[in-house]
């Protein structure tokens, strides 16, 4: 393992246990800590508009109706989802350190624009839509961060490292809402610029630390054609549909929850902000637990029960809406956040297991075991990137559904909740008919030369 002055590490092999113990672990952990910090701030900037819309009222010069406010949270969600694939590719082209520095520093642009324009009453909607679109760059940080960190850790530690990286990033949704609550409770609802101001020094600090302490790794270079091959595989798209239901729900509800409380229950900015942070916080913390449960009981089985729980949680929202019960409504949403976090972890864990099973089938048919499972690891990495991008589009769909439900002046989100319930039921049916049916197939004999390799790939 050698390094050049440009901060590129060559001959990186985390599977070499001697090199790992001699210094590889320290390098990987240092890059992981800084990756979590930068991704966390990216999530916060991406979801900042979920907080800012709570401030926007005629009293401070912004007379936007509920439909326009939901549009303000749709735009950054859409841009963030669209950027995930190119951000994942950018790491393989420019290097993890270099891209992390750039993707962190560019967050200054939407934050400075927000700071300036939210202090100018009467600013038209289209200006805020453009700023929200630029804020969407924070949503791409997840994909580049996950691609980068996967390279630093051996397969036996990747689940832990990626779970920590993803969970730490997701916490940015809860933290920006906590900051919004702090601003509203101390300075009042007339100072949305304070939320943006908090992040300016944090973005500068994270960018400087990434430039100073992170590394580029030659091993992150992607083999050509991996994403194209993964895109040709039906499993990539089936799992992407499941991830729409889990991560799409998490990020969609994270953007919309406070605005839903204001629109349906007439909550004040302080009341809305006091309820919005707990769900994303618990959902972020539950993501590693979903991965652990998937390791223990199987990703498809855990994800199936997870969607059943999300369906039950959605029924609670329908009952709460009918009874006009704010307490029951908040409780139902909190359950949905926790379950969406669990589902994020279990769905991601399905990907390497599914591709390992495909490799096992190829070996059973006479293929080369080493080649088959090497391809499985390569394609599962590409499938993770695709699923992450497609899944984020679920957040767009959720906010569009809320906009349609509330924009007509009905004051109720019941049409949206019924739509979500139907989607969760479809996801449960998909898992049961496609993936649990596969699990009931006889496994390859233990004497098969692929068995040990299959176990290794499944753990990846």
C-alpha positions in Angstrom: 0.0 0.0 0.0 1.6 3.2 -1.2 0.5 6.9 -1.4 1.3 9.7 -3.8 1.5 13.4 -3.1 -1.9 13.9 -4.7 -3.4 11.9 -1.8 -4.1 8.8 -4.0 -3.5 5.4 -2.3 -2.4 2.7 -4.6 -2.5 -1.1 -4.1 -5.2 -0.8 -1.5 -6.5 -4.2 -0.4 -8.6 -4.3 2.7 -8.9 -8.1 2.5 -5.1 -8.3 3.3 -5.4 -8.8 7.1 -1.8 -7.9 7.8 -2.0 -4.6 5.9 -5.4 -4.0 7.5 -3.9 -4.3 11.0 -0.7 -2.4 10.2 -2.6 0.8 9.3 -5.4 0.0 6.9 -8.0 0.1 9.6 -6.9 3.5 10.8 -7.1 4.9 7.3 -10.5 3.4 6.7 -11.9 4.7 10.0 -10.6 8.2 9.4 -12.3 8.3 6.0 -15.5 6.9 7.4 -15.8 9.5 10.1 -15.3 12.4 7.6 -17.6 10.7 5.1 -20.4 10.6 7.7 -19.8 14.2 8.6 -20.0 15.4 5.0 -22.9 13.2 4.1 -24.8 14.3 7.2 -24.4 18.0 6.3 -25.5 17.1 2.7 -28.7 15.5 4.0 -29.4 18.6 6.2 -29.0 21.0 3.3 -31.0 18.8 1.0 -33.9 18.6 3.5 -33.6 22.2 4.8 -36.7 23.2 2.8 -38.8 20.8 4.9 -38.1 23.3 7.8 -38.1 26.6 5.9 -41.6 26.1 4.6 -42.8 26.1 8.2 -41.7 29.7 8.5 -43.3 30.9 5.3 -46.4 32.8 6.2 -48.1 36.0 5.2 -47.0 37.6 8.4 -43.4 37.6 7.2 -44.2 38.3 3.5 -44.6 34.9 1.9 -48.2 34.2 1.0 -47.8 30.7 -0.5 -50.7 28.2 -0.5 -50.3 24.5 0.5 -49.9 23.4 -3.1 -47.0 25.8 -3.6 -45.3 24.8 -0.4 -45.5 21.2 -1.3 -43.9 22.1 -4.7 -41.1 23.7 -2.7 -40.2 20.4 -1.1 -40.8 18.3 -4.3 -38.1 20.1 -6.3 -35.1 19.4 -4.1 -36.2 15.8 -3.6 -36.4 15.3 -7.4 -33.0 16.9 -8.1 -31.4 14.9 -5.3 -32.7 11.7 -6.7 -31.6 12.5 -10.2 -28.0 13.3 -9.1 -27.4 10.0 -7.2 -26.2 8.0 -10.2 -23.9 10.7 -11.6 -22.5 11.3 -8.1 -21.9 7.6 -7.6 -20.0 7.6 -11.0 -18.1 10.7 -10.1 -16.3 9.0 -7.2 -15.0 6.4 -9.6 -13.8 9.1 -12.0 -12.3 11.8 -9.7 -11.6 9.9 -6.5 -13.4 9.8 -3.1 -11.5 12.6 -1.4 -11.6 14.9 -4.4 -15.3 14.4 -4.9 -16.2 14.7 -1.2 -14.4 18.1 -1.0 -16.2 19.4 -4.1 -19.6 18.0 -3.2 -19.3 19.5 0.3 -18.0 22.9 -0.8 -20.8 23.3 -3.4 -23.3 23.2 -0.6 -22.3 26.8 0.1 -24.2 27.9 -3.0 -27.7 26.9 -2.0 -27.1 27.8 1.6 -25.9 31.3 0.8 -28.8 31.8 -1.6 -31.3 30.7 1.0 -29.7 33.0 3.6 -30.1 36.0 1.3 -33.6 35.4 -0.2 -35.5 34.2 2.8 -34.8 37.6 4.4 -36.5 39.3 1.4 -40.3 39.4 1.8 -42.2 39.2 -1.4 -39.6 37.0 -3.2 -41.6 35.2 -5.9 -42.1 31.4 -5.8 -39.9 30.7 -8.8 -36.8 32.1 -7.1 -37.3 29.7 -4.2 -37.9 26.8 -6.6 -34.5 27.5 -8.2 -32.8 27.6 -4.8 -34.5 24.4 -3.8 -33.3 22.8 -7.0 -29.7 23.8 -6.2 -30.2 22.5 -2.7 -30.9 19.1 -4.3 -27.1 18.6 -4.7 -27.1 17.6 -1.1 -29.1 14.5 -2.0 -26.5 13.2 -4.3 -23.9 13.0 -1.5 -25.4 9.8 -0.1 -24.6 7.8 -3.3 -21.0 9.1 -3.7 -20.3 8.6 0.0 -21.6 5.0 0.0 -19.6 4.1 -3.2 -16.5 5.5 -1.7 -16.7 4.0 1.8 -17.5 0.5 0.4 -14.0 0.5 -1.1 -12.2 1.1 2.2 -13.5 -1.8 4.2 -13.2 -5.6 3.9 -16.3 -7.5 3.1 -16.6 -8.7 6.7 -16.9 -5.1 7.9 -18.8 -3.5 5.0 -22.3 -4.1 6.5 -21.3 -2.3 9.7 -19.4 0.5 7.9 -22.1 1.2 5.3 -24.9 1.0 7.9 -23.1 3.6 10.1 -22.4 5.8 7.0 -26.0 5.7 5.8 -27.5 6.1 9.3 -25.2 9.0 10.1 -26.2 10.7 6.9 -29.9 10.1 7.4 -29.6 11.8 10.8 -29.1 15.1 9.0 -32.9 15.1 8.3 -33.6 15.1 12.1 -30.8 17.5 13.0 -31.9 20.3 10.6 -35.4 19.9 12.0 -34.1 20.2 15.5 -32.3 23.4 14.5 -35.5 24.7 13.0 -37.3 23.9 16.3 -34.5 25.7 18.3 -34.8 28.8 16.1 -38.6 29.0 16.3 -38.6 28.4 20.1 -35.9 31.0 20.8 -36.1 33.6 18.0 -39.6 33.1 16.8 -41.0 32.1 13.3 -39.8 35.3 11.6 -36.2 34.3 11.2 -35.8 31.4 8.8 -32.4 32.7 7.7 -31.0 31.6 11.1 -31.4 27.9 10.0 -29.3 28.5 6.9 -26.7 30.5 8.9 -26.0 27.6 11.2 -24.7 25.5 8.3 -22.3 28.0 6.6 -19.4 27.4 9.1 -20.2 23.6 9.2 -19.9 23.3 5.4 -16.6 25.2 5.4 -15.2 23.1 8.2 -16.3 19.8 6.7 -14.8 20.7 3.3 -11.5 21.7 4.8 -11.3 18.5 7.0 -12.1 16.4 3.9 -9.4 18.1 1.9 -6.9 17.7 4.8 -7.6 14.1 6.0 -9.4 12.1 3.4 -7.8 9.9 0.7 -8.4 8.8 -2.8 -8.1 5.1 -3.5 -7.2 3.6 -6.8 -9.4 0.6 -6.0 -12.6 2.7 -6.3 -12.2 2.8 -10.1 -15.2 1.1 -11.5 -15.0 -1.7 -14.1 -16.7 -0.4 -17.2 -20.2 -1.6 -17.9 -21.2 -2.6 -14.3 -24.2 -0.3 -14.1 -25.3 -1.2 -17.6 -25.2 -4.9 -16.7 -27.0 -4.3 -13.4 -29.6 -2.3 -15.2 -30.3 -5.3 -17.5 -31.1 -7.5 -14.5 -34.7 -7.7 -13.4 -33.8 -8.0 -9.7 -32.2 -4.6 -9.8 -35.6 -3.1 -10.7 -37.7 -5.2 -8.4 -35.5 -4.2 -5.5 -35.6 -0.6 -6.6 -39.4 -0.7 -6.4 -39.1 -2.0 -2.8 -36.6 0.8 -2.0 -39.1 3.4 -3.3 -41.4 2.1 -0.6 -38.8 2.2 2.2 -36.3 5.0 1.6 -38.8 6.9 -0.6 -41.2 6.9 2.4 -38.4 8.0 4.8 -37.3 11.0 2.8 -40.7 11.8 1.5 -42.2 11.9 5.0 -39.2 13.8 6.2 -39.8 16.6 3.7 -43.6 16.6 4.2 -44.4 15.9 7.8 -44.3 19.4 9.2 -46.2 20.8 6.3 -48.9 18.1 6.6 -49.4 19.0 10.3 -49.8 22.7 9.4 -52.2 22.0 6.5 -54.4 19.3 8.1 -54.3 20.3 11.7 -53.5 24.0 11.6 -50.4 23.6 13.6 -48.3 26.7 14.3 -44.6 26.6 13.2 -43.6 25.8 16.7 -46.1 23.0 17.1 -45.1 21.5 13.8 -41.4 21.7 14.4 -41.8 20.2 17.8 -43.2 17.0 16.3 -41.1 16.6 13.1 -37.7 15.7 14.4 -38.4 12.5 16.4 -39.6 10.4 13.5 -36.5 11.0 11.3 -34.3 10.5 14.3 -35.7 7.1 15.2 -35.9 6.1 11.5 -32.2 6.9 11.1 -31.2 5.0 14.2 -33.3 2.0 13.1 -31.6 1.5 9.7 -28.6 -0.5 11.1 -31.1 -2.6 13.1 -32.9 -3.5 9.8 -29.7 -4.7 8.4 -29.0 -6.8 11.5 -32.4 -8.4 11.4 -31.9 -9.2 7.7 -28.7 -10.9 8.5 -30.4 -13.0 11.2 -33.8 -13.8 9.5 -33.3 -13.0 5.8 -33.7 -9.7 4.0 -36.9 -10.7 2.1 -38.7 -12.0 5.2 -37.8 -8.9 7.3 -38.8 -6.6 4.4 -42.1 -8.4 4.0 -43.1 -8.0 7.6 -41.8 -4.4 7.5 -44.2 -3.5 4.7 -47.0 -5.2 6.6 -46.2 -2.9 9.5 -46.1 0.1 7.3 -49.5 -0.8 5.9 -50.8 -1.0 9.5 -49.2 2.4 10.3 -50.9 3.9 7.3 -54.3 2.6 8.5 -53.6 4.4 11.8 -53.2 7.7 9.8 -56.5 7.1 8.1 -58.2 6.5 11.5 -56.5 9.6 13.0 -57.5 11.7 10.0 -61.1 10.6 10.4 -61.1 11.4 14.1 -59.1 14.6 13.7 -56.7 13.2 16.4 -53.3 15.0 16.3 -51.8 12.7 18.9 -52.8 9.5 17.1 -51.6 11.0 13.8 -48.2 11.9 15.1 -47.9 8.4 16.7 -48.8 6.8 13.3 -46.2 8.9 11.5 -43.5 8.1 14.0 -44.1 4.3 13.5 -43.9 4.8 9.8 -40.5 6.6 10.1 -39.1 3.7 12.3 -40.4 1.1 9.9 -39.1 2.9 6.8 -35.6 3.0 8.5 -35.8 -0.7 9.3 -36.8 -1.3 5.7 -33.9 0.7 4.3 -31.5 -1.6 6.0 -33.2 -4.9 5.2 -33.8 -4.0 1.5 -30.2 -3.0 1.0 -29.2 -6.3 2.6 -31.3 -8.2 0.0 -29.1 -7.0 -2.9 -25.9 -8.9 -2.2 -27.9 -12.0 -1.2 -29.9 -11.9 -4.4 -26.9 -11.6 -6.6 -25.1 -14.3 -4.6 -28.0 -16.7 -5.3 -27.8 -15.9 -9.0 -24.1 -16.7 -8.9 -24.9 -20.0 -7.1 -27.3 -20.9 -9.8 -24.6 -20.2 -12.4 -22.1 -22.4 -10.6 -24.7 -25.2 -10.3 -25.1 -25.0 -14.0 -21.3 -25.6 -14.5 -19.9 -22.0 -14.3 -16.7 -21.0 -12.6 -17.3 -20.2 -8.9 -14.6 -17.6 -8.5 -15.7 -15.7 -11.6 -19.4 -16.0 -10.8 -19.1 -14.6 -7.3 -16.7 -11.9 -8.3 -19.4 -10.8 -10.9 -22.0 -10.9 -8.1 -20.1 -8.5 -5.9 -19.4 -6.2 -8.8 -23.1 -6.1 -10.0 -24.5 -5.9 -6.4 -22.4 -2.7 -6.0 -23.9 -1.2 -9.2 -27.4 -2.3 -8.2 -27.1 -0.6 -4.9 -26.3 2.7 -6.7 -29.3 2.3 -9.1 -31.7 1.3 -6.2 -30.5 4.3 -4.2 -31.3 6.7 -7.1 -34.7 5.1 -8.0 -35.7 4.8 -4.3 -35.2 8.5 -3.7 -37.8 9.2 -6.4 -40.3 7.7 -3.9 -39.9 10.9 -1.9 -41.0 12.9 -5.0 -44.1 10.7 -5.4 -45.1 11.1 -1.8 -44.9 14.8 -1.9 -46.8 15.0 -5.2 -49.5 12.8 -3.7 -49.7 15.2 -0.7 -49.8 18.2 -3.0 -52.7 16.6 -5.0 -54.6 15.8 -1.8 -54.2 19.1 0.0 -53.9 21.4 -3.0 -57.5 21.0 -3.8 -58.5 22.6 -0.5 -59.9 19.4 1.0 -57.8 19.7 4.1 -57.3 16.0 4.3 -54.5 13.7 3.2 -56.7 10.6 3.1 -56.4 10.1 -0.7 -52.6 10.2 -0.4 -52.7 7.7 2.5 -54.8 5.3 0.5 -52.4 5.5 -2.4 -49.4 4.7 0.0 -51.3 1.8 1.5 -51.9 0.3 -2.0 -48.2 0.7 -2.8 -47.1 -1.0 0.4 -49.5 -3.9 -0.3 -48.0 -4.2 -3.8 -44.5 -4.4 -2.4 -45.5 -7.1 0.0 -47.0 -9.1 -2.8 -43.9 -8.6 -4.9 -41.6 -10.0 -2.1 -43.9 -12.9 -1.4 -44.2 -14.0 -5.1 -40.7 -13.3 -6.3 -38.2 -13.5 -3.4 -39.8 -15.8 -0.7 -40.7 -18.2 -3.5 -37.0 -18.3 -4.4 -36.0 -19.0 -0.8 -38.3 -22.0 -0.8 -36.3 -23.5 -3.6 -33.8 -26.2 -2.5 -30.4 -24.7 -1.8 -27.2 -26.1 -3.4 -25.7 -29.0 -1.6 -23.2 -28.1 1.0 -20.5 -30.0 -0.9 -20.8 -27.6 -3.8 -17.6 -25.8 -4.4 -19.6 -22.5 -4.4 -20.8 -22.9 -0.8 -18.0 -21.0 1.0 -17.8 -18.4 -1.6 -21.6 -17.9 -1.5 -21.5 -17.4 2.3 -18.8 -14.8 1.8 -20.7 -12.9 -0.9 -23.9 -13.0 1.1 -22.1 -11.3 4.0 -20.8 -8.6 1.8 
